[in-house]
Amino acid sequence: MELEDEELQNALPCWTSPRRLARIGRQNKKQIEMKSGTIQLVIHHPFSGLDHEDPYKHLTTFYGLAGTLGASADEEETVFARLFPHSLIGKAKEWYLDQSTDVMTDWNALEKAFQEKFFPEDRLLEAKTAVTTFNQGANESLCEAWDRYKSLLRNCPKHGFDNQMQIHLFR
């Protein structure tokens, strides 16, 4: 009887149960404290999955905010997995809730799935095309053009152009 009670307490909730989300990121016993101020900052910088939103910019902001918790390298992926759902709303939150527990608990898999969903191949091609067809504007100084070009590169982190090719494309 005692063994059965223990087994019931340790049993994972069913995949469709909202309770399973409470277990995400809690595989190890020791946990870093999630400060309410950090959670509020993450909530105030949401990603909803709309076409005009930049998922890489969201991840950059998210990493900056999550870094304020001071987690060690061993703990940071668990912290990311626990904190990330607080940064999502709307369509992005619905996408997150549809992920398997395996993806939700593996930060690298979750990040990859997030990027594939919200920065698909066609969007990558558009961003690469913007870099390769870059032209300085008629009333734009060289410094302004360079800043705009660097922004295009930042908006396409998987562009694959080495430094020499980037300079060539800018010229």
N, CA and C atoms as an extended XYZ file, in Angstrom:
513
Properties=species:S:1:pos:R:3:atomname:S:1:resname:S:1:resid:I:1 pbc="F F F"
N         0.818       -1.191        0.000 N   MET     1
C         0.000        0.000        0.000 CA  MET     1
C         0.865        1.258        0.000 C   MET     1
N         1.908        1.254        0.855 N   GLU     2
C         2.797        2.396        0.919 CA  GLU     2
C         3.505        2.628       -0.407 C   GLU     2
N         3.944        1.583       -1.080 N   LEU     3
C         4.625        1.674       -2.361 CA  LEU     3
C         3.707        2.260       -3.419 C   LEU     3
N         2.453        1.862       -3.404 N   GLU     4
C         1.499        2.389       -4.386 CA  GLU     4
C         1.293        3.893       -4.208 C   GLU     4
N         1.190        4.346       -2.947 N   ASP     5
C         1.027        5.778       -2.678 CA  ASP     5
C         2.238        6.559       -3.170 C   ASP     5
N         3.437        6.016       -2.940 N   GLU     6
C         4.662        6.674       -3.383 CA  GLU     6
C         4.718        6.740       -4.909 C   GLU     6
N         4.316        5.649       -5.565 N   GLU     7
C         4.297        5.632       -7.025 CA  GLU     7
C         3.324        6.669       -7.572 C   GLU     7
N         2.180        6.827       -6.941 N   LEU     8
C         1.197        7.819       -7.386 CA  LEU     8
C         1.730        9.237       -7.229 C   LEU     8
N         2.454        9.485       -6.146 N   GLN     9
C         2.998       10.827       -5.929 CA  GLN     9
C         4.082       11.164       -6.949 C   GLN     9
N         4.860       10.173       -7.367 N   ASN    10
C         5.948       10.404       -8.315 CA  ASN    10
C         5.508       10.313       -9.768 C   ASN    10
N         4.289        9.894      -10.019 N   ALA    11
C         3.799        9.740      -11.386 CA  ALA    11
C         3.685       11.108      -12.054 C   ALA    11
N         4.077       11.148      -13.301 N   LEU    12
C         3.948       12.388      -14.062 CA  LEU    12
C         2.491       12.594      -14.455 C   LEU    12
N         2.052       13.835      -14.498 N   PRO    13
C         0.681       14.074      -14.950 CA  PRO    13
C         0.550       13.734      -16.430 C   PRO    13
N        -0.659       13.477      -16.835 N   CYS    14
C        -0.920       13.142      -18.235 CA  CYS    14
C        -0.494       14.297      -19.131 C   CYS    14
N        -0.165       13.988      -20.396 N   TRP    15
C         0.359       14.975      -21.334 CA  TRP    15
C        -0.590       16.148      -21.514 C   TRP    15
N        -1.887       15.925      -21.436 N   THR    16
C        -2.854       16.998      -21.669 CA  THR    16
C        -3.175       17.796      -20.416 C   THR    16
N        -2.646       17.388      -19.279 N   SER    17
C        -2.933       18.079      -18.025 CA  SER    17
C        -2.130       19.372      -17.916 C   SER    17
N        -2.776       20.470      -17.539 N   PRO    18
C        -2.030       21.713      -17.318 CA  PRO    18
C        -1.007       21.579      -16.186 C   PRO    18
N        -1.222       20.614      -15.303 N   ARG    19
C        -0.313       20.411      -14.180 CA  ARG    19
C         1.088       20.021      -14.637 C   ARG    19
N         1.207       19.417      -15.818 N   ARG    20
C         2.526       18.998      -16.286 CA  ARG    20
C         3.446       20.197      -16.471 C   ARG    20
N         2.880       21.373      -16.746 N   LEU    21
C         3.701       22.569      -16.946 CA  LEU    21
C         4.404       22.991      -15.656 C   LEU    21
N         3.816       22.651      -14.517 N   ALA    22
C         4.437       23.004      -13.238 CA  ALA    22
C         5.730       22.227      -13.012 C   ALA    22
N         5.897       21.115      -13.709 N   ARG    23
C         7.093       20.280      -13.541 CA  ARG    23
C         8.221       20.663      -14.495 C   ARG    23
N         7.946       21.489      -15.485 N   ILE    24
C         8.959       21.847      -16.467 CA  ILE    24
C        10.138       22.520      -15.763 C   ILE    24
N        11.325       22.049      -16.062 N   GLY    25
C        12.537       22.638      -15.504 CA  GLY    25
C        12.826       22.241      -14.072 C   GLY    25
N        12.083       21.266      -13.516 N   ARG    26
C        12.314       20.872      -12.125 CA  ARG    26
C        12.853       19.453      -12.022 C   ARG    26
N        13.780       19.078      -12.861 N   GLN    27
C        14.315       17.723      -12.815 CA  GLN    27
C        15.275       17.540      -11.638 C   GLN    27
N        15.995       18.577      -11.295 N   ASN    28
C        16.943       18.435      -10.194 CA  ASN    28
C        16.350       19.009       -8.904 C   ASN    28
N        16.879       18.562       -7.780 N   LYS    29
C        16.339       18.946       -6.471 CA  LYS    29
C        16.616       20.418       -6.155 C   LYS    29
N        17.861       20.866       -6.342 N   LYS    30
C        18.240       22.238       -6.010 CA  LYS    30
C        17.808       23.163       -7.153 C   LYS    30
N        17.125       24.236       -6.792 N   GLN    31
C        16.662       25.158       -7.822 CA  GLN    31
C        17.090       26.575       -7.488 C   GLN    31
N        17.410       27.304       -8.539 N   ILE    32
C        17.749       28.708       -8.370 CA  ILE    32
C        16.452       29.478       -8.134 C   ILE    32
N        16.505       30.473       -7.285 N   GLU    33
C        15.316       31.253       -6.965 CA  GLU    33
C        14.966       32.166       -8.139 C   GLU    33
N        13.710       32.116       -8.540 N   MET    34
C        13.218       33.001       -9.591 CA  MET    34
C        12.690       34.269       -8.918 C   MET    34
N        13.387       35.341       -9.085 N   LYS    35
C        12.976       36.602       -8.470 CA  LYS    35
C        11.773       37.177       -9.213 C   LYS    35
N        10.818       37.676       -8.462 N   SER    36
C         9.586       38.186       -9.078 CA  SER    36
C         9.876       39.371       -9.995 C   SER    36
N        10.891       40.174       -9.662 N   GLY    37
C        11.250       41.308      -10.505 CA  GLY    37
C        11.733       40.863      -11.881 C   GLY    37
N        12.506       39.781      -11.916 N   THR    38
C        12.986       39.249      -13.195 CA  THR    38
C        11.824       38.695      -14.000 C   THR    38
N        10.940       37.973      -13.334 N   ILE    39
C         9.767       37.432      -14.025 CA  ILE    39
C         8.926       38.571      -14.598 C   ILE    39
N         8.757       39.644      -13.840 N   GLN    40
C         7.990       40.796      -14.331 CA  GLN    40
C         8.659       41.437      -15.539 C   GLN    40
N         9.991       41.538      -15.529 N   LEU    41
C        10.704       42.082      -16.687 CA  LEU    41
C        10.492       41.212      -17.917 C   LEU    41
N        10.546       39.897      -17.734 N   VAL    42
C        10.339       38.970      -18.850 CA  VAL    42
C         8.914       39.106      -19.377 C   VAL    42
N         7.944       39.192      -18.471 N   ILE    43
C         6.533       39.336      -18.866 CA  ILE    43
C         6.321       40.630      -19.645 C   ILE    43
N         7.067       41.677      -19.301 N   HIS    44
C         6.901       42.975      -19.972 CA  HIS    44
C         7.617       43.051      -21.322 C   HIS    44
N         8.289       41.981      -21.723 N   HIS    45
C         8.947       41.895      -23.035 CA  HIS    45
C         8.458       40.629      -23.735 C   HIS    45
N         7.149       40.579      -24.028 N   PRO    46
C         6.585       39.332      -24.571 CA  PRO    46
C         6.821       39.159      -26.065 C   PRO    46
N         6.700       37.923      -26.479 N   PHE    47
C         6.744       37.562      -27.888 CA  PHE    47
C         5.428       36.864      -28.179 C   PHE    47
N         4.709       37.356      -29.195 N   SER    48
C         3.396       36.771      -29.484 CA  SER    48
C         3.368       35.959      -30.771 C   SER    48
N         4.466       35.971      -31.532 N   GLY    49
C         4.522       35.157      -32.744 CA  GLY    49
C         3.953       35.830      -33.974 C   GLY    49
N         3.758       37.138      -33.927 N   LEU    50
C         3.257       37.860      -35.097 CA  LEU    50
C         4.365       38.002      -36.137 C   LEU    50
N         3.970       38.140      -37.391 N   ASP    51
C         4.939       38.165      -38.493 CA  ASP    51
C         5.975       39.283      -38.377 C   ASP    51
N         5.589       40.427      -37.826 N   HIS    52
C         6.523       41.553      -37.748 CA  HIS    52
C         7.513       41.423      -36.584 C   HIS    52
N         7.307       40.459      -35.691 N   GLU    53
C         8.191       40.298      -34.540 CA  GLU    53
C         9.444       39.503      -34.923 C   GLU    53
N        10.540       39.831      -34.290 N   ASP    54
C        11.815       39.182      -34.560 CA  ASP    54
C        12.138       38.196      -33.439 C   ASP    54
N        12.105       36.894      -33.724 N   PRO    55
C        12.367       35.913      -32.670 CA  PRO    55
C        13.798       35.968      -32.139 C   PRO    55
N        14.768       36.346      -32.973 N   TYR    56
C        16.149       36.443      -32.509 CA  TYR    56
C        16.319       37.620      -31.552 C   TYR    56
N        15.656       38.709      -31.847 N   LYS    57
C        15.705       39.857      -30.947 CA  LYS    57
C        15.055       39.490      -29.614 C   LYS    57
N        13.950       38.746      -29.690 N   HIS    58
C        13.288       38.305      -28.459 CA  HIS    58
C        14.223       37.429      -27.630 C   HIS    58
N        14.895       36.475      -28.278 N   LEU    59
C        15.818       35.597      -27.550 CA  LEU    59
C        16.975       36.390      -26.948 C   LEU    59
N        17.484       37.377      -27.672 N   THR    60
C        18.576       38.212      -27.155 CA  THR    60
C        18.128       38.941      -25.896 C   THR    60
N        16.933       39.539      -25.948 N   THR    61
C        16.380       40.235      -24.780 CA  THR    61
C        16.144       39.243      -23.646 C   THR    61
N        15.580       38.104      -23.989 N   PHE    62
C        15.290       37.077      -22.987 CA  PHE    62
C        16.572       36.623      -22.280 C   PHE    62
N        17.640       36.352      -23.044 N   TYR    63
C        18.905       35.924      -22.440 CA  TYR    63
C        19.474       37.005      -21.524 C   TYR    63
N        19.349       38.250      -21.931 N   GLY    64
C        19.825       39.342      -21.084 CA  GLY    64
C        19.083       39.402      -19.758 C   GLY    64
N        17.769       39.262      -19.819 N   LEU    65
C        16.965       39.302      -18.599 CA  LEU    65
C        17.198       38.064      -17.731 C   LEU    65
N        17.265       36.890      -18.360 N   ALA    66
C        17.491       35.655      -17.602 CA  ALA    66
C        18.871       35.655      -16.959 C   ALA    66
N        19.814       36.327      -17.586 N   GLY    67
C        21.163       36.403      -17.039 CA  GLY    67
C        21.248       37.164      -15.728 C   GLY    67
N        20.247       37.982      -15.440 N   THR    68
C        20.269       38.745      -14.188 CA  THR    68
C        20.032       37.859      -12.973 C   THR    68
N        19.590       36.615      -13.188 N   LEU    69
C        19.371       35.704      -12.063 CA  LEU    69
C        20.674       35.155      -11.503 C   LEU    69
N        21.741       35.257      -12.263 N   GLY    70
C        23.042       34.810      -11.786 CA  GLY    70
C        23.189       33.300      -11.701 C   GLY    70
N        22.539       32.579      -12.591 N   ALA    71
C        22.627       31.127      -12.591 CA  ALA    71
C        24.005       30.681      -13.075 C   ALA    71
N        24.469       29.586      -12.529 N   SER    72
C        25.745       29.024      -12.996 CA  SER    72
C        25.531       28.402      -14.367 C   SER    72
N        26.621       28.080      -15.046 N   ALA    73
C        26.524       27.476      -16.376 CA  ALA    73
C        25.734       26.173      -16.332 C   ALA    73
N        25.862       25.426      -15.240 N   ASP    74
C        25.143       24.159      -15.098 CA  ASP    74
C        23.633       24.365      -14.937 C   ASP    74
N        23.257       25.490      -14.360 N   GLU    75
C        21.847       25.751      -14.061 CA  GLU    75
C        21.122       26.555      -15.133 C   GLU    75
N        21.866       27.240      -16.009 N   GLU    76
C        21.221       28.217      -16.875 CA  GLU    76
C        20.190       27.619      -17.826 C   GLU    76
N        20.415       26.452      -18.381 N   GLU    77
C        19.434       25.882      -19.300 CA  GLU    77
C        18.129       25.541      -18.582 C   GLU    77
N        18.237       25.103      -17.332 N   THR    78
C        17.038       24.841      -16.534 CA  THR    78
C        16.301       26.149      -16.264 C   THR    78
N        17.049       27.196      -15.950 N   VAL    79
C        16.448       28.515      -15.716 CA  VAL    79
C        15.755       29.001      -16.985 C   VAL    79
N        16.421       28.865      -18.134 N   PHE    80
C        15.814       29.284      -19.397 CA  PHE    80
C        14.494       28.554      -19.630 C   PHE    80
N        14.509       27.239      -19.418 N   ALA    81
C        13.293       26.436      -19.648 CA  ALA    81
C        12.167       26.839      -18.710 C   ALA    81
N        12.500       27.199      -17.478 N   ARG    82
C        11.471       27.611      -16.513 CA  ARG    82
C        10.943       29.013      -16.797 C   ARG    82
N        11.807       29.894      -17.249 N   LEU    83
C        11.445       31.300      -17.415 CA  LEU    83
C        10.828       31.602      -18.781 C   LEU    83
N        11.220       30.860      -19.808 N   PHE    84
C        10.804       31.158      -21.178 CA  PHE    84
C         9.287       31.235      -21.379 C   PHE    84
N         8.501       30.325      -20.810 N   PRO    85
C         7.048       30.413      -21.035 CA  PRO    85
C         6.447       31.737      -20.571 C   PRO    85
N         7.091       32.390      -19.594 N   HIS    86
C         6.593       33.686      -19.112 CA  HIS    86
C         6.799       34.786      -20.150 C   HIS    86
N         7.645       34.532      -21.150 N   SER    87
C         7.941       35.542      -22.165 CA  SER    87
C         7.034       35.415      -23.396 C   SER    87
N         6.149       34.449      -23.381 N   LEU    88
C         5.297       34.182      -24.547 CA  LEU    88
C         3.841       34.534      -24.275 C   LEU    88
N         3.188       35.045      -25.316 N   ILE    89
C         1.756       35.322      -25.251 CA  ILE    89
C         1.128       34.953      -26.594 C   ILE    89
N        -0.177       34.914      -26.635 N   GLY    90
C        -0.902       34.714      -27.890 CA  GLY    90
C        -0.524       33.446      -28.626 C   GLY    90
N        -0.300       33.613      -29.929 N   LYS    91
C         0.025       32.491      -30.818 CA  LYS    91
C         1.284       31.758      -30.356 C   LYS    91
N         2.269       32.478      -29.861 N   ALA    92
C         3.515       31.860      -29.398 CA  ALA    92
C         3.265       31.006      -28.156 C   ALA    92
N         2.418       31.476      -27.256 N   LYS    93
C         2.104       30.695      -26.058 CA  LYS    93
C         1.340       29.430      -26.445 C   LYS    93
N         0.420       29.535      -27.402 N   GLU    94
C        -0.309       28.361      -27.885 CA  GLU    94
C         0.658       27.352      -28.497 C   GLU    94
N         1.613       27.840      -29.275 N   TRP    95
C         2.628       26.958      -29.862 CA  TRP    95
C         3.394       26.239      -28.747 C   TRP    95
N         3.817       27.000      -27.737 N   TYR    96
C         4.580       26.418      -26.630 CA  TYR    96
C         3.784       25.313      -25.935 C   TYR    96
N         2.524       25.567      -25.670 N   LEU    97
C         1.691       24.592      -24.963 CA  LEU    97
C         1.491       23.312      -25.769 C   LEU    97
N         1.666       23.382      -27.081 N   ASP    98
C         1.527       22.207      -27.941 CA  ASP    98
C         2.803       21.368      -28.018 C   ASP    98
N         3.893       21.840      -27.432 N   GLN    99
C         5.158       21.105      -27.488 CA  GLN    99
C         5.120       19.917      -26.533 C   GLN    99
N         5.865       18.882      -26.877 N   SER   100
C         5.952       17.721      -26.000 CA  SER   100
C         6.785       18.076      -24.768 C   SER   100
N         6.621       17.319      -23.720 N   THR   101
C         7.385       17.544      -22.503 CA  THR   101
C         8.877       17.400      -22.763 C   THR   101
N         9.248       16.491      -23.664 N   ASP   102
C        10.670       16.319      -24.012 CA  ASP   102
C        11.259       17.611      -24.555 C   ASP   102
N        10.517       18.312      -25.393 N   VAL   103
C        10.995       19.579      -25.959 CA  VAL   103
C        10.994       20.654      -24.885 C   VAL   103
N         9.943       20.716      -24.077 N   MET   104
C         9.851       21.744      -23.037 CA  MET   104
C        10.958       21.638      -22.000 C   MET   104
N        11.433       20.449      -21.741 N   THR   105
C        12.450       20.261      -20.704 CA  THR   105
C        13.874       20.258      -21.248 C   THR   105
N        14.050       20.299      -22.549 N   ASP   106
C        15.380       20.353      -23.165 CA  ASP   106
C        15.521       21.725      -23.820 C   ASP   106
N        16.266       22.618      -23.157 N   TRP   107
C        16.334       23.994      -23.632 CA  TRP   107
C        16.812       24.090      -25.075 C   TRP   107
N        17.836       23.347      -25.448 N   ASN   108
C        18.355       23.424      -26.814 CA  ASN   108
C        17.304       23.002      -27.839 C   ASN   108
N        16.548       21.959      -27.537 N   ALA   109
C        15.477       21.523      -28.438 CA  ALA   109
C        14.369       22.565      -28.507 C   ALA   109
N        14.053       23.176      -27.379 N   LEU   110
C        13.004       24.199      -27.352 CA  LEU   110
C        13.418       25.431      -28.152 C   LEU   110
N        14.660       25.866      -27.959 N   GLU   111
C        15.156       27.031      -28.698 CA  GLU   111
C        15.155       26.760      -30.202 C   GLU   111
N        15.600       25.581      -30.597 N   LYS   112
C        15.628       25.214      -32.016 CA  LYS   112
C        14.212       25.175      -32.595 C   LYS   112
N        13.282       24.561      -31.873 N   ALA   113
C        11.890       24.485      -32.331 CA  ALA   113
C        11.277       25.881      -32.431 C   ALA   113
N        11.603       26.752      -31.483 N   PHE   114
C        11.111       28.137      -31.490 CA  PHE   114
C        11.607       28.873      -32.734 C   PHE   114
N        12.899       28.735      -33.025 N   GLN   115
C        13.468       29.411      -34.188 CA  GLN   115
C        12.893       28.859      -35.482 C   GLN   115
N        12.721       27.550      -35.564 N   GLU   116
C        12.157       26.952      -36.774 CA  GLU   116
C        10.715       27.400      -37.001 C   GLU   116
N         9.964       27.535      -35.923 N   LYS   117
C         8.558       27.937      -36.044 CA  LYS   117
C         8.428       29.417      -36.417 C   LYS   117
N         9.162       30.273      -35.740 N   PHE   118
C         8.945       31.712      -35.887 CA  PHE   118
C         9.954       32.422      -36.785 C   PHE   118
N        10.952       31.699      -37.278 N   PHE   119
C        11.868       32.248      -38.283 CA  PHE   119
C        12.075       31.175      -39.335 C   PHE   119
N        11.007       30.876      -40.086 N   PRO   120
C        11.076       29.778      -41.060 CA  PRO   120
C        12.016       30.103      -42.222 C   PRO   120
N        12.257       29.099      -43.049 N   GLU   121
C        13.208       29.195      -44.159 CA  GLU   121
C        12.890       30.354      -45.109 C   GLU   121
N        11.622       30.589      -45.421 N   ASP   122
C        11.283       31.679      -46.352 CA  ASP   122
C        11.630       33.045      -45.764 C   ASP   122
N        11.474       33.180      -44.455 N   ARG   123
C        11.839       34.442      -43.805 CA  ARG   123
C        13.360       34.624      -43.808 C   ARG   123
N        14.095       33.534      -43.641 N   LEU   124
C        15.555       33.584      -43.718 CA  LEU   124
C        16.002       34.007      -45.112 C   LEU   124
N        15.375       33.469      -46.137 N   LEU   125
C        15.721       33.845      -47.517 CA  LEU   125
C        15.450       35.318      -47.780 C   LEU   125
N        14.343       35.835      -47.263 N   GLU   126
C        14.037       37.269      -47.417 CA  GLU   126
C        15.123       38.116      -46.757 C   GLU   126
N        15.531       37.723      -45.550 N   ALA   127
C        16.553       38.482      -44.824 CA  ALA   127
C        17.903       38.412      -45.543 C   ALA   127
N        18.258       37.239      -46.074 N   LYS   128
C        19.521       37.107      -46.822 CA  LYS   128
C        19.478       37.934      -48.102 C   LYS   128
N        18.333       37.963      -48.750 N   THR   129
C        18.186       38.760      -49.969 CA  THR   129
C        18.370       40.237      -49.661 C   THR   129
N        17.826       40.688      -48.530 N   ALA   130
C        17.989       42.095      -48.138 CA  ALA   130
C        19.468       42.427      -47.934 C   ALA   130
N        20.244       41.487      -47.413 N   VAL   131
C        21.681       41.712      -47.210 CA  VAL   131
C        22.403       41.738      -48.558 C   VAL   131
N        22.101       40.784      -49.420 N   THR   132
C        22.841       40.678      -50.694 CA  THR   132
C        22.469       41.776      -51.686 C   THR   132
N        21.312       42.383      -51.553 N   THR   133
C        20.888       43.446      -52.480 CA  THR   133
C        20.987       44.831      -51.843 C   THR   133
N        21.763       44.942      -50.780 N   PHE   134
C        21.893       46.206      -50.057 CA  PHE   134
C        22.441       47.314      -50.959 C   PHE   134
N        21.849       48.498      -50.842 N   ASN   135
C        22.333       49.700      -51.535 CA  ASN   135
C        22.265       50.878      -50.583 C   ASN   135
N        23.247       51.754      -50.673 N   GLN   136
C        23.236       52.975      -49.887 CA  GLN   136
C        22.182       53.908      -50.456 C   GLN   136
N        21.393       54.518      -49.580 N   GLY   137
C        20.365       55.460      -50.012 CA  GLY   137
C        20.968       56.742      -50.552 C   GLY   137
N        20.230       57.452      -51.401 N   ALA   138
C        20.724       58.673      -52.051 CA  ALA   138
C        21.126       59.736      -51.034 C   ALA   138
N        20.343       59.917      -49.983 N   ASN   139
C        20.623       60.955      -48.979 CA  ASN   139
C        21.196       60.359      -47.693 C   ASN   139
N        21.763       59.180      -47.805 N   GLU   140
C        22.263       58.463      -46.632 CA  GLU   140
C        23.783       58.563      -46.571 C   GLU   140
N        24.309       58.965      -45.408 N   SER   141
C        25.767       59.021      -45.246 CA  SER   141
C        26.328       57.607      -45.194 C   SER   141
N        27.629       57.498      -45.360 N   LEU   142
C        28.286       56.198      -45.307 CA  LEU   142
C        28.088       55.549      -43.933 C   LEU   142
N        28.200       56.347      -42.867 N   CYS   143
C        28.012       55.821      -41.506 CA  CYS   143
C        26.586       55.315      -41.310 C   CYS   143
N        25.602       56.055      -41.808 N   GLU   144
C        24.199       55.628      -41.689 CA  GLU   144
C        23.960       54.334      -42.478 C   GLU   144
N        24.562       54.258      -43.671 N   ALA   145
C        24.416       53.055      -44.493 CA  ALA   145
C        25.058       51.855      -43.785 C   ALA   145
N        26.227       52.061      -43.202 N   TRP   146
C        26.910       50.973      -42.502 CA  TRP   146
C        26.073       50.480      -41.316 C   TRP   146
N        25.499       51.416      -40.565 N   ASP   147
C        24.646       51.040      -39.429 CA  ASP   147
C        23.420       50.255      -39.897 C   ASP   147
N        22.819       50.677      -40.989 N   ARG   148
C        21.653       49.978      -41.526 CA  ARG   148
C        22.043       48.586      -42.023 C   ARG   148
N        23.205       48.489      -42.640 N   TYR   149
C        23.706       47.201      -43.140 CA  TYR   149
C        23.966       46.241      -41.967 C   TYR   149
N        24.613       46.748      -40.909 N   LYS   150
C        24.855       45.909      -39.732 CA  LYS   150
C        23.537       45.445      -39.117 C   LYS   150
N        22.527       46.282      -39.149 N   SER   151
C        21.203       45.909      -38.645 CA  SER   151
C        20.610       44.770      -39.467 C   SER   151
N        20.783       44.832      -40.795 N   LEU   152
C        20.304       43.752      -41.658 CA  LEU   152
C        21.007       42.437      -41.324 C   LEU   152
N        22.308       42.508      -41.050 N   LEU   153
C        23.063       41.307      -40.686 CA  LEU   153
C        22.582       40.747      -39.345 C   LEU   153
N        22.326       41.642      -38.384 N   ARG   154
C        21.828       41.196      -37.079 CA  ARG   154
C        20.461       40.531      -37.203 C   ARG   154
N        19.641       41.017      -38.116 N   ASN   155
C        18.297       40.473      -38.302 CA  ASN   155
C        18.322       39.144      -39.054 C   ASN   155
N        19.501       38.724      -39.483 N   CYS   156
C        19.643       37.457      -40.204 CA  CYS   156
C        20.874       36.721      -39.662 C   CYS   156
N        20.799       36.250      -38.403 N   PRO   157
C        21.980       35.678      -37.778 CA  PRO   157
C        22.526       34.427      -38.463 C   PRO   157
N        21.717       33.742      -39.247 N   LYS   158
C        22.193       32.537      -39.934 CA  LYS   158
C        22.545       32.833      -41.393 C   LYS   158
N        23.014       34.054      -41.667 N   HIS   159
C        23.291       34.453      -43.058 CA  HIS   159
C        24.437       33.661      -43.672 C   HIS   159
N        25.419       33.264      -42.880 N   GLY   160
C        26.516       32.434      -43.388 CA  GLY   160
C        27.595       33.190      -44.142 C   GLY   160
N        27.566       34.510      -44.161 N   PHE   161
C        28.585       35.298      -44.867 CA  PHE   161
C        29.769       35.541      -43.933 C   PHE   161
N        30.981       35.222      -44.387 N   ASP   162
C        32.152       35.523      -43.573 CA  ASP   162
C        32.436       37.031      -43.669 C   ASP   162
N        33.370       37.520      -42.881 N   ASN   163
C        33.656       38.958      -42.816 CA  ASN   163
C        34.023       39.540      -44.179 C   ASN   163
N        34.837       38.820      -44.930 N   GLN   164
C        35.260       39.315      -46.247 CA  GLN   164
C        34.046       39.454      -47.179 C   GLN   164
N        33.155       38.476      -47.163 N   MET   165
C        31.964       38.533      -48.019 CA  MET   165
C        31.029       39.664      -47.566 C   MET   165
N        30.940       39.886      -46.269 N   GLN   166
C        30.092       40.974      -45.757 CA  GLN   166
C        30.588       42.325      -46.266 C   GLN   166
N        31.892       42.524      -46.229 N   ILE   167
C        32.463       43.787      -46.709 CA  ILE   167
C        32.249       43.914      -48.209 C   ILE   167
N        32.426       42.825      -48.926 N   HIS   168
C        32.203       42.822      -50.386 CA  HIS   168
C        30.756       43.188      -50.702 C   HIS   168
N        29.806       42.606      -50.005 N   LEU   169
C        28.385       42.903      -50.245 CA  LEU   169
C        28.071       44.355      -49.898 C   LEU   169
N        28.686       44.873      -48.871 N   PHE   170
C        28.449       46.269      -48.504 CA  PHE   170
C        28.976       47.230      -49.563 C   PHE   170
N        30.156       46.916      -50.137 N   ARG   171
C        30.733       47.782      -51.177 CA  ARG   171
C        29.831       47.752      -52.399 C   ARG   171
